[in-house]
Amino acid sequence: MPYSITWYIPDEIVYVRYYGVTTTDELRESLQSTYEMIESSPRHLVHIISDVGDITKAVPLAESVKIVREIGGHPRTGWTISIRDSSALLKMGSALGSSLFRLRFRAFDTFDEALSHLKWYDAALSWDKVEDQAHKESGG
């Protein structure tokens, strides 16, 4: 599963884009990298936007839950937002997993909807520091 991880807003919003065929090792690696980015941030809450719209084959739900449990959630994770997920089953699984791990989770169809949600729930975000290049390159 190729993926890219960048700051959308440095130290505030992590943007993760997944595409292609997913593997358990790459999912584990991406979650660990995201955890490390949150750890490196001085901010009290760091949000995550995961763009899953270009995945062609997902890691099975049971394996995904096992990996999430193994890595664990970072205590300073704010909202975890999934965008462009066309699979109702995966949306349900993400919501269930988020409930089990007590995460703030939402799924939206578009990147703009995700940003609107974050603007509503976190007025302290530094919108003037947006680094939009990765998002533009992904076509998201």
Salt bridges, closest charged atoms under 4 A:
ASP25 OD1 - ARG28 NH1 3.10
GLU39 OE1 - HIS74 NE2 2.54
ASP51 OD1 - ARG84 NE 2.86
ASP54 OD2 - ARG17 NH2 3.19
ASP54 OD2 - ARG84 NH2 2.77
GLU70 OE2 - ARG28 NE 2.71
ASP109 OD1 - LYS91 NZ 3.71
ASP122 OD2 - ARG43 NH2 2.84
ASP122 OD2 - HIS47 NE2 2.74
ASP132 OD1 - HIS135 ND1 3.27
